[in-house]
Amino acid sequence: MVAILGYSRPQILAAVQTMYSTVANAPESPFHFPVGANASRRLGYPQALTASLPTRLMDSFAGVGCPFNGRAVHRGDRVLDLGAGAGHDSLIARDLVGERGRVIALDLTAAMTRKLRQEAMLAGIDDLMVLQGSAEQLPLADASVDSITSNGMLNLVPDKRRSVAEMFRVLRPGGRLQLADVVIHRPVSVDCHADPRLWVECVVGATVKEDLLALFEEEGFEDIRVVGSHDYFALSPSDQTREVAESFGAHAVELSMRRADTPPTILRRWRHRLDPRVWWRRLKRRGLLGMAAFALAAVSCYGLLALAALLPVLGMSLALNESTWAVAIAAFVALTLVVLAAGLRHRVGPWPCLLGALGASLVFYALFIDYYALLELAGFLVLAAATLWDLRRRRRQEARVLGID
């Protein structure tokens, strides 16, 4: 939806408010994302839920899915519609909770909350609370709502962890959360701060799907389920937006979950964050596996060598089996080469891989055929150059897709 990489929080908020003020005041304007009643229908909202909604509010609908597939809103609930926009989902939730329930519509953009208040007044709706505020600091008491619904909001928030923590805080124990939002398969790695156009044309404000699910789990949510997934950006009228979305695997998901009875402990949070599998996936998505594998190869070679030389000074010794040591070094060098070879599949080009093969060959020759320290060092230097070249090519390819090269 919007780019956040390289921007300060005030710039992010200003960009969001500018864009969605236009959606509120001039919904007939051209946008890079689908807007209006047709978008609502194509995203799967049943006619029965939207039939009674005011036309002017329908015109300013800018959601990314149908969060009500999560079925978190029950009759009699006190509901928070987070990122309510013009109130499309707020009024649906109002019908679902009935007379005994209450809906709070909160949005960052003044133009959206103003439009919702005006339309609610014209329609004689006086039991809808409309608030302007940030998802990072909700103006509600602890455990004050039974359920939360959100549609296309979280990818616009600079501090997603803080926003999720706020959702946990205002939900009662056992309270329910449903949301639709944009996720990606791999994160954006290039610096986008030089081109404000990316705020309104790209998907780089979204989170990797697995990271988003892990974030909710870390912050104390349970029974997290993906209840829907679809190619939201196929509806975009912008060729560039569709190309960028395809490049990063951007799509929309609909989630359902429940707040745990007790907040997560610090130990539980850090256990999730320090899980080696999480770090492996993040390095892979960011194209940094080659650098990580090379670093392991260099440390296993020269790091252990330096340690073996230093320990006797401290009155200690380190016994190394040379064969095992050589095999370990070779394994990490081979892993680096495998990662470089994966660049062929990502259309990075064959040259970094060929250069890496040359460097690996020099290291293997020094390890297993005839050892020369300078030859081994030369192999590592060539391999380092190959991994840096591969990383640079990946970043340049990404920049071309984003249109900032």
N, C-alpha and C positions, 0 to 999 in steps of 0.2 A: 504494500500500500504506500508507505512513505519510507524514504531513506533516513536512517538515524546515524549511520556510521560517520564519525568525525564531527558531528554537530553538538553544540551545547544544548542543555535542557531548554533555555529560553527560546532558542531558534527552532527547536522541535515543536514546542507548544505554539509558537507563532505560526509556523507552517501549517500545523493541523487546524488551527482556528481560522486561518485565511481560507484554506480549501473548503472546510465544511460550512463556513459562513456563506460561501458561494452556493453550496448545495442547498442551504436553507433558503437563501433569498432569490436565487436564479437557477432552479433545478433543471431548466431547459438548456442550460449551457452545456457545451461539450466537455465530457470528462473521460479520463482513461479507464474508469471503472463503471459498471452498470448502475443506473440510478432509476428510481421510480417504481410504479406499479408493475411494469413488465418485468423488472429485475426481481421483485418480490415473488412474482408468479414462477419465474424460471428457476429461482432458488428453492422452490419446493414448498412455499407456504400454501396450505389448503385454503380454498376459497371460503370455507366456513369461518376461518379465523380472521380474514381480512375484509369480508363483505361490508362490515359496518364502519370501517375506518374512513375518516374524512379524506377527501380527494387531495387536498393541499398537503396533508401529512404523507400520504402515499407518494406524492410527487417527489418528496425529499428523502425517501428511503434510500439508504446507502449501505445496507448490510452485506455480508459475505456468505450467509447461509441461513438455515432455519434452526436456531438454537432450541426451539420448542420440541424438536425431536428428542431432546434429553429428558423431557417430561419431569422437570424439577419443580414446576410451579403447580401448587395444589390449591384447592378451594380453601379459603380462609387464611391463606398465607400473607405475611408482610413481605413484599417483594422489592428488591432493588434492581432496577434496570440500569446497568452500568454502561455508560456511553450511549445514552438513550437516543441521541439525535433528535429528530422531530417527533418522536414518540410512537412510531409504528409498533414496536414490540411492547411498549408500556401499555398501550390501550388493549393490545391482545391479552397481556397479563392481567389487566384490570377485569376483563370479561371472565378470565379463568378463575380468579380468586373470589369473585362474587362480592356480595354486599358486606360480608364479614371480613373480607381481606382489605389490604391497602397496598398501593404501588407507589414507589419513590422513583422518579425519573431523574437521573443525574447525568449531566453532560458538561464537557469542558467549554464548549462553544456557546457564547452568549446568544448568537443569532438563532441557534437551534432551540435553546430553552425558551427564548422569547416567542418563537413561532409556536412551540408546543403550548405555552400558556395561552396565547391568543386563540388557538384552535380549540383548546379545552373550554375556554370561556364561551366561545361561540356555540359549542355543542352542549353547554350546560353541565359540563363535567366539573364537579367541585370536590371530588374525593381523590384527586391525583396530586401528589406533592412533587413539584418540579424544582430541582436544585441545579445551580451551576457550580461545578467543582472538579477537582482533579482525582483521578483514580489512584493516585499515589498518596493521597491524604483525604480519605473519605470523611465527610462531616457528619458521621453517624456514631452512635454509642456502640460499645462492645456488645456482641451477641444480640443485636437489635433487629435482625431480619431472619426470616425463615428460609428464603431462597434468593438466589441472584441469577439474573439472566443478562447476557452480554453478547453483542453481535458486532464483530469487526473492530473491537476497541483495543485489545491488548497489543496488537502489532503497532499501534500508534503511540504507545506509552514508552518513554525513555527508560524508566526504572521498572522493569517488569517484575522483578522479585519483590520490590516494595508493594506494587499493586496487588500481587497475589497474597502477600502477607496481610494487606488491608482487607481483602475479601474474607480471608480466614477470620480476622478479628471481628468484623461486623456480623458474620454469620453465627447463629446459635449453634451449640454442639449438636451434631447430626444434621445440620442444615444442608441444603442442596444447592449445587451450582450447575448451570447449563451455559454453554457458550459456543458460538461459532467464531472461528478466527482463521487467519491466513498462517500457514506454516510452509517451511521450505525443506528440501532434502539436504542442502549444503549451504553454509553461510557465505555471505559476501565478505571477501578478504581485502579488496582494494579500498583505498581511501576515497570516499565520495564527497568530501566536504567542499570541493572546489566548484561543484555544479548544483545549485539549488533546484534545478529542473527535476533532479532525481527525487525530490520530496513528493512530487505528485505524479511521477510516471513509473516508479519502480516498486519492487516488492522487498527491498532490502531492510525494511524495518521488522520483518517477520522473524520468527524463531524456528530453528530446526525442530521438527515434530517431536523427536525423542527427548530433546532438551526441554521442551515445553512440558511434556508429561512428567519428566523427572522433577521439574521445578515445582509443579503442583504437589507432587508426592513429598518432596523435601519440606514444603511449607505446611504439611499436615492434612492433605486431602487423601481420601480413601475411595475405593471402588471406582477408580478412574477408567472410564470407558469411551472409546471412540464409537459414536453412534451414527456417524455419517462422514462421507468424504467425497469431494467432487472437484472438478476442474473449473473453479470459479473464474479464472482468467480467460477461459474460452469465451466468456460473455463480454470481454473487453473490446471496445471499438478501436483500440489502439494496436496497430501491428507491432510496435516496439515493445509495448507492455506485454503482449502475448509472447514475444520472443524472449524477453528477459525472464518471464515467469517459467517458460519451458526450460531455459538454461539452468535455473536454480531449483527446478522441481517444485515451484510454488503452487499450492492448491489450498482449498479450504477444508477444514475439518469441523465437525460438531462433536462436542465433548459433554459428558455427564459425570458428575462426581459428588462426593459427600464430605462434609467437614468432619474430621475426627473429633472425638469427645474431648481430647486433651491436646494441647500444643505439642509439636515435635520437640524432642530434646536436642540440645546442641550436638551430642554424640551422633544422633541419627542423621542430622543434617550433614555433618562432616563426613560420615561414612558414605553417604551418597556422592558427595562432591569429590572425594578422594578415590573413588572406585577406579582401578586401572582401566577397566573396560570403557568407562566414560571418557577418560583421557585419550585412549586409543581412537575411539570414534571421532572425537573432536579434532585430533591431529589429522586424521584421514580426511575429514570433510574440508578442512582448511588447506589441504595440499601440503601439509608439513611433515608427513610421514618420512619423506626422503631425508629431510634435515634431521629428524629425530633418529632415524636409523644410522645416518652418518655420524651423528654425535656419539651414539653408543659404540660404533666401531672405533672412533678416535679415542674415546675414553678407555675402552677395553684394551687398546694398544698402548697409547702413550700415558694414559692416566695410571694404569697399573705399573708401567715402567717407572714413572715418577714416584709412585708409592713405594715400590721395591727399593728405590735408591734413597728415599727419605727415611724409612723406618730404621735402618741401622744407626742413623744419627741419633735416634731416640732410644736406642738400646733394644730395638725389636727387629724381627726378621719376617719376611714373607716368602714362603715356599711356593713356587709356581711350577706346575707341570707344563713344560713348553709345548707339548703336543695339544693338550687341552686348551691352553692359551691361544695357540694358533688357530685351532678349530673355532673357538669363540669369536675371534676377530674376523675370520673368514665368513662366519655365519652372518654377522652384522653387515659386512661389506656386501654379501650376496643379497641381503634384505634390501639394502640401499639400491642395488641394481634392479631388483624386482619392482620397487616403487617407481624408479625411473622408466622402466619398461611399461608401466601402467600409463605413463603419459602418452604412449602411442594410441591407447584406447580413447584418451581424452583429447585427441587431436593437437597435442602440444608439439609434436614433431619428433623425428628420430634422432636428431643431433645430440641432445643431452644424454639420451640413452647410449649412443655410440661412444661419446666421450666418457661416460661412466664405465662402460665396458672396458675401455682402455685403462682407466685408473684401477679398476678391480683386477684386471689381468696383471698389472704391475705389482699390486699388493700380493696376489696369490703366488706369483713367481718368487717374490722375496720370502714368503712364508713357507712354501713347500718345495721349492726347487733349489734356489741358491740365494742365501740371504745377503742383501746389501741394504744397509740402513738408509742410504740416500735414495735407493730405488723404491723402498717402501714409502719413504716420505713423499717422493714424487707421485707415487700412486695415490696417496691420500689427498695430496693437493689437487690432482686432476679430478678425483672423485668429488672433492668439495666444490670445485668449479662447476662440475656437471649438475650437482644438486641445486646450486644457486641459479644456474642457467635455467634449469627445469622450473624452479619456483618463479623466476622472473617471467618466463613464457606463460605460465598458468595465470599469473596476475595480469599480464597484458591481454591475454585472451578474454579474461573476465571483464577487463576495462572496455574492450571493444564491444562486448555484448551490451554493457551498460551505456555505451555511447559517450564515454569520457576519455577515450584514447586520443 
